[in-house]
Amino acid sequence: MNTQQLTEDSKVILLLCGRFGNSPKKDLPGPLTTREYNIIVKWLKENELRPGDMLTPVGRERLQQAVDFQLDLARVKALLERGTTLALAIEKWLNKGLWILTRSDGNYPKILLDRLKQSAPPILFGAGNIELLSRGGLAIVGSRNFDPEAKTFTSAVARAAAHDDMQIISGGARGVDQEAMLSALQKMGTVIGVLSDGLQKAIVAGKYRHALRDKRLVLVSPYQPEARFTVGDRKSVV
């Protein structure tokens, strides 16, 4: 069982930006996008507060008195009141072997912060060796439908990279992505799989089980683990 202890900062970021459950409820406010969360970050810095302070009496009072706040205060407060739902979601995710990183965590991949800056996802869900996220690598992505020649080429490149101790980074989708990942893992290489959906299912898939156990694979996603791919949700995080 995963015994990760989330900080108060991380819990608040999850409350503000996280989705809990398979589908949003129409009577509840939608979580903040990355752009909207950055407005919160700016406000926190201006008030010398951290995310976790938003649940303290001082933080609540500052929020209540906020002037020229660029977000709907009622929406922000409603999101912060999802504590019970969050606790249940966290317990479920950790019990399934997942871990959670937020931009407030010291082990959030520095390479993402350096390159993406404020566009870095506020939340990352994942399973496997977190340390791999701090390494570079060769990105291989492509079509879900590919011919035998493309499959052979993809496999050869991934195997050669693994032989030279170069990490493979791919998207985990059927086709080129999975071929690259599995070929590298077969050569005992290390792999980062950045998933757009289905993280919860992926971590129990037989094709990944041994590599996750051996710490040669990390699967990561900015979307909640049960999420199914929808264009609308993917637009909402940017």
Buried (B, 14 or more C-beta within 10 A) or exposed (E): EEEEEBBBBBBBBBBBBBBBEEEEEEEBBEBBBBEBBBBBBEBBEEBEBBBBBBBEEEBBEBBEEBEEEEBEEEBBBEBBEBEEBBEEBBEBBBEBBBBBBBBBBEEBBEEBEEEEEEEBBBBBBBBBBBEBBEBEBBEBBBEEEBEEEBBEBBBEBBBBBBEEEBBBBBBBBEBBBBBBBBBBBEBEBBBBBBBBBBBBEBBEEEEBEEBBEEEBBBBBBBBBBBBEEEEEBBEBBE
